[in-house]
Amino acid sequence: MLTALSRNGHSPDSGVAHGLSGPLALLSLALREGVVVPGQREALRRLAGTLTARCTTDPWGATWPGTAPGRLPRASWCRGSPGTARALWLAGTALDDAAPRELAVRALQAACRRPPEVRRVDAEPGLCHGVAGLLHITARFAHDTGDPELAAVAADLASTRFRPVDAGFLDGAAGVTLTLLAAATDTELAWDRALLLA
């Protein structure tokens, strides 16, 4: 898959919904739950290694290139560095490897530091490619790491005025409501398993 995409002149997608991070997150979560098949750990290491090698930097820090040359994807769950960072965090946790976790934290911190015009999610409310997705991933990281910078960003994002246009889960009111409920409680919630986040 990587070779075919690279031959076309496009970078392979790193995102959870459309690229390498989705299988990485799924295999990591399965391993954490004790669902193991031959070659799984090697596949995890290879996918995590590929994403680590593809990581670049911009003035704010670590990120992953988009499929379009010269343009970062939105700081979103579906294709952006927040979703990719979460998949790397899960892989590092499943493999008990600090390096992917450290890169994941740096990448999410960088995504949060980018101004709204660069991260391009602040005008969209949804989980998939909007500010609710960035909020939820940031809150998950803040909980997992105890990082005060990420906790402050999550609190700031939670005060966003959300205006979903439909009732849906990925882009609408249902997803925004679940995100805000999760941000307002310390209770461990499981609804985001559908997004391969926990």
C-alpha positions as CSV (number, residue, x, y, z in Angstrom):
1,M,0.0,0.0,0.0
2,L,2.7,2.5,0.9
3,T,4.7,1.8,-2.3
4,A,1.6,2.2,-4.5
5,L,0.6,5.5,-3.0
6,S,4.2,6.9,-3.1
7,R,4.5,6.0,-6.8
8,N,1.5,8.1,-7.6
9,G,3.3,11.2,-6.2
10,H,1.1,11.4,-3.1
11,S,2.0,10.8,0.5
12,P,0.2,7.9,2.1
13,D,-2.4,9.2,4.5
14,S,-1.3,9.1,8.2
15,G,-4.8,9.6,9.6
16,V,-7.0,7.3,11.8
17,A,-10.0,7.3,9.5
18,H,-8.2,7.1,6.2
19,G,-4.7,5.9,6.7
20,L,-2.0,4.2,8.7
21,S,-3.0,5.3,12.1
22,G,-6.4,3.4,12.0
23,P,-4.8,-0.1,11.8
24,L,-2.2,1.0,14.3
25,A,-4.8,2.0,16.8
26,L,-6.9,-1.1,16.3
27,L,-4.0,-3.5,16.7
28,S,-2.8,-1.6,19.8
29,L,-6.2,-1.7,21.4
30,A,-6.6,-5.3,20.6
31,L,-3.2,-6.1,22.1
32,R,-4.1,-4.2,25.3
33,E,-7.3,-6.2,25.7
34,G,-5.3,-9.5,25.2
35,V,-6.5,-10.2,21.7
36,V,-3.3,-11.3,20.0
37,V,-2.5,-13.0,16.7
38,P,0.9,-14.0,15.3
39,G,2.8,-11.1,13.8
40,Q,0.7,-8.5,15.6
41,R,3.6,-7.0,17.7
42,E,5.8,-6.8,14.6
43,A,3.0,-5.1,12.7
44,L,2.6,-2.6,15.5
45,R,6.3,-1.8,15.6
46,R,6.4,-1.5,11.8
47,L,3.4,0.9,11.6
48,A,4.7,2.9,14.5
49,G,8.1,3.1,12.9
50,T,6.7,4.2,9.6
51,L,4.7,7.0,11.2
52,T,7.7,8.0,13.3
53,A,9.9,8.2,10.2
54,R,7.2,10.2,8.3
55,C,7.0,12.8,11.1
56,T,8.2,16.3,10.2
57,T,8.4,19.5,12.0
58,D,7.1,23.0,11.5
59,P,7.5,26.2,13.6
60,W,5.2,24.7,16.3
61,G,6.7,21.2,16.4
62,A,6.1,17.7,15.3
63,T,3.5,16.9,12.7
64,W,2.7,14.6,9.7
65,P,2.4,15.7,6.1
66,G,-1.0,15.5,4.4
67,T,-1.7,13.7,1.1
68,A,-1.5,17.0,-0.7
69,P,2.1,18.2,-1.2
70,G,3.0,21.3,0.9
71,R,-0.2,21.4,3.0
72,L,-0.7,20.1,6.5
73,P,-4.0,18.3,7.1
74,R,-6.4,19.8,9.6
75,A,-5.6,19.2,13.3
76,S,-8.3,16.6,13.4
77,W,-9.2,13.1,14.4
78,C,-9.7,11.8,11.0
79,R,-6.6,12.8,9.1
80,G,-4.6,15.2,11.3
81,S,-1.8,14.9,13.8
82,P,-4.1,14.7,16.8
83,G,-5.5,11.3,15.7
84,T,-2.1,10.1,14.5
85,A,-0.6,11.1,17.9
86,R,-3.3,9.2,19.7
87,A,-2.6,6.0,17.7
88,L,1.1,6.3,18.5
89,W,0.3,6.8,22.2
90,L,-1.8,3.6,22.1
91,A,0.9,1.7,20.3
92,G,3.6,2.9,22.8
93,T,1.3,1.9,25.6
94,A,0.6,-1.6,24.1
95,L,4.2,-2.2,23.4
96,D,5.5,-0.6,26.6
97,D,7.7,1.7,24.5
98,A,8.2,5.3,25.7
99,A,9.5,6.7,22.4
100,P,6.1,6.6,20.5
101,R,4.4,8.0,23.5
102,E,6.8,10.9,23.8
103,L,6.5,11.7,20.1
104,A,2.7,11.5,20.5
105,V,2.7,14.1,23.3
106,R,5.0,16.4,21.4
107,A,2.9,16.2,18.3
108,L,-0.4,17.0,20.1
109,Q,1.2,19.9,22.0
110,A,2.4,21.2,18.6
111,A,-1.1,20.8,17.1
112,C,-2.6,22.7,20.0
113,R,0.0,25.6,19.7
114,R,-0.8,26.2,16.1
115,P,-3.0,29.2,15.5
116,P,-6.6,28.5,14.3
117,E,-5.8,29.5,10.7
118,V,-3.2,26.8,10.6
119,R,-4.9,24.0,12.5
120,R,-8.2,24.7,10.5
121,V,-10.7,23.0,12.9
122,D,-11.9,25.8,15.1
123,A,-14.7,26.9,12.7
124,E,-16.1,23.3,12.5
125,P,-17.9,21.8,15.6
126,G,-17.6,18.1,14.9
127,L,-15.6,15.1,16.1
128,C,-14.4,14.0,12.7
129,H,-12.6,17.1,11.5
130,G,-13.6,19.8,13.9
131,V,-12.8,21.3,17.3
132,A,-14.7,18.6,19.2
133,G,-12.3,16.0,18.0
134,L,-9.3,18.1,19.0
135,L,-10.9,18.8,22.4
136,H,-11.6,15.1,23.0
137,I,-8.2,13.9,22.0
138,T,-6.5,16.7,24.0
139,A,-8.6,15.8,27.1
140,R,-7.7,12.1,26.7
141,F,-4.0,13.0,26.6
142,A,-4.3,15.4,29.5
143,H,-5.9,12.6,31.6
144,D,-3.3,10.0,30.5
145,T,-0.2,12.2,31.0
146,G,-1.2,14.8,33.6
147,D,0.4,17.4,31.3
148,P,-0.7,20.8,32.6
149,E,-0.3,22.4,29.1
150,L,-2.7,19.9,27.5
151,A,-5.1,20.2,30.5
152,A,-5.2,24.0,30.0
153,V,-5.8,23.7,26.3
154,A,-8.6,21.2,26.9
155,A,-10.3,23.5,29.3
156,D,-10.0,26.4,26.8
157,L,-11.4,24.3,23.9
158,A,-14.3,23.1,26.1
159,S,-15.4,26.8,26.4
160,T,-15.8,27.0,22.6
161,R,-19.2,28.0,21.4
162,F,-20.3,24.9,19.5
163,R,-22.9,25.3,16.8
164,P,-23.5,21.9,15.2
165,V,-25.8,22.0,12.1
166,D,-27.1,18.4,12.4
167,A,-27.7,15.7,15.0
168,G,-25.1,13.2,13.8
169,F,-22.2,11.6,15.7
170,L,-19.2,12.5,13.6
171,D,-20.1,16.0,12.6
172,G,-23.1,16.9,14.6
173,A,-24.7,17.5,18.0
174,A,-24.5,13.9,19.3
175,G,-20.7,13.9,19.0
176,V,-20.3,17.4,20.4
177,T,-22.5,16.5,23.4
178,L,-20.6,13.4,24.2
179,T,-17.3,15.3,23.9
180,L,-18.5,18.0,26.3
181,L,-19.9,15.4,28.8
182,A,-16.5,13.6,28.7
183,A,-14.7,16.9,29.3
184,A,-16.9,17.7,32.3
185,T,-16.4,14.4,34.2
186,D,-13.6,12.3,35.6
187,T,-15.7,9.2,34.9
188,E,-14.1,6.8,32.4
189,L,-16.3,6.8,29.3
190,A,-16.2,4.2,26.5
191,W,-18.1,5.7,23.6
192,D,-14.9,6.9,21.9
193,R,-13.9,3.3,21.3
194,A,-15.8,3.6,18.0
195,L,-13.2,6.2,17.0
196,L,-10.3,4.0,18.1
197,L,-9.2,6.5,20.8
198,A,-9.5,4.3,23.9
